[in-house]
């Protein structure tokens, strides 16, 4: 058991995580509390997701020390396999359910939706 | 001769410890898949409020930020505990684990406060699909935190009585992996449930 972990890696990970968490909070809080909306809804969702992924990578590297083992990298291999299944579960569920929602909606909704998709205005 | 034997013993121990760590890592990855299913359920159901309140109406953002910062700090302090364990500094290990326990307990009590407030307002898990998914996802995380707190107490007692022998240090490393993992999951809950819900 070599102590690969260092104080420096924990401090860097903690500082970056704090920075990312607080910046996400400030963006969202600003959007919710102020009347003028500086950013669009879609942009903010993309921003939250991007910053969440960055923070995940930060914590995986600096706290969980992923990818810092010596070869063969079994931990990384198991992690990669988990990610494949995760993408199938989450992506697949959302895909199937949105498809189902589209096919189960009332005929009026279908008309409105198709008109929106095709850019037709009455 | 005895020197060779002790070197060999060290190598054998290091091998078996790294196997234990890998095994625990595989468990964490399967746990991650459990949370992935719960996140997928939440993502599918989050708009099905059945005429009841949605995420926008229910959650207090500063409160959730407080919870997040507390858990993040506890993830840092358990890391400091591991560094102390590698240095064989028993007093520091007990101090950092104690701080981690207190921060974790504060987090859990905040989460339970939020839950009891929601239930008192009539927004329990039976109210809508959205609330069922919310309580299942966040409740499962809280259950993991409660288990982690119990584990921390047990390991503090073990470190206190037996000192920082090899098995204790190994168990401390497993606990720290578990605790960091729960912090990672919470970051996803914070971003997806609370921050995206507030928009």
Interface residues (C-beta under 8 A of the other chain):
Chain A: X1 X2 X3 X5 X6 X7 X10 X13 X14 X17 X18 X21 X22 X24 X25 X28 X29 X31 X32 X41 X44 X45 X48 X49 X51 X52 X55 X56 X59 X60 X63 X64 X74 X75 X78 X79 X81 X82 X85 X86 X89 X90 X93 X94 X97
Chain B: X13 X14 X17 X18 X22 X25 X26 X29 X30 X32 X33 X36 X37 X39 X40 X41 X43 X44 X61 X65 X68 X69 X72 X73 X75 X76 X79 X80 X82 X83 X86 X169 X170 X173 X177 X180 X181 X183 X184 X187 X188 X190 X191 X192 X195 X196 X198 X199
